[in-house]
Amino acid sequence: MAKVSIKGLAIAAGTTWGLGVGGAGFLAMFGWGGAFVSTLGSLYIGYSATPLGALIGLVLGFIDGAIAGAITACVYNYVTKGKDK
């Protein structure tokens, strides 16, 4: 099995989660997804349904997603180590 790029998965997961969180913050300004933003706002300090809050959510979401992606890649590479043929 091929190794997963830790940097690649971290960037991909961070970008996906960051855009999702930031996009939800932006959409919540128009009345959609307010409960989601409110819930994540209890985890991400400064995240709210405002332009600045959406930007904060995008940045914190990217960091959070990148860490999760890196951990996932490390675990995958460790578990599949030695199974190459």
Rosetta blueprint (number, residue, H / E / L):
1 M L
2 A L
3 K L
4 V L
5 S L
6 I H
7 K H
8 G H
9 L H
10 A H
11 I H
12 A H
13 A H
14 G H
15 T H
16 T H
17 W H
18 G H
19 L H
20 G H
21 V H
22 G H
23 G H
24 A H
25 G H
26 F H
27 L H
28 A H
29 M L
30 F L
31 G L
32 W L
33 G L
34 G H
35 A H
36 F H
37 V H
38 S H
39 T H
40 L H
41 G H
42 S L
43 L L
44 Y L
45 I L
46 G L
47 Y L
48 S L
49 A L
50 T L
51 P H
52 L H
53 G H
54 A H
55 L H
56 I H
57 G H
58 L H
59 V H
60 L H
61 G H
62 F H
63 I H
64 D H
65 G H
66 A H
67 I H
68 A H
69 G H
70 A H
71 I H
72 T H
73 A H
74 C H
75 V H
76 Y H
77 N H
78 Y H
79 V H
80 T L
81 K L
82 G L
83 K L
84 D L
85 K L
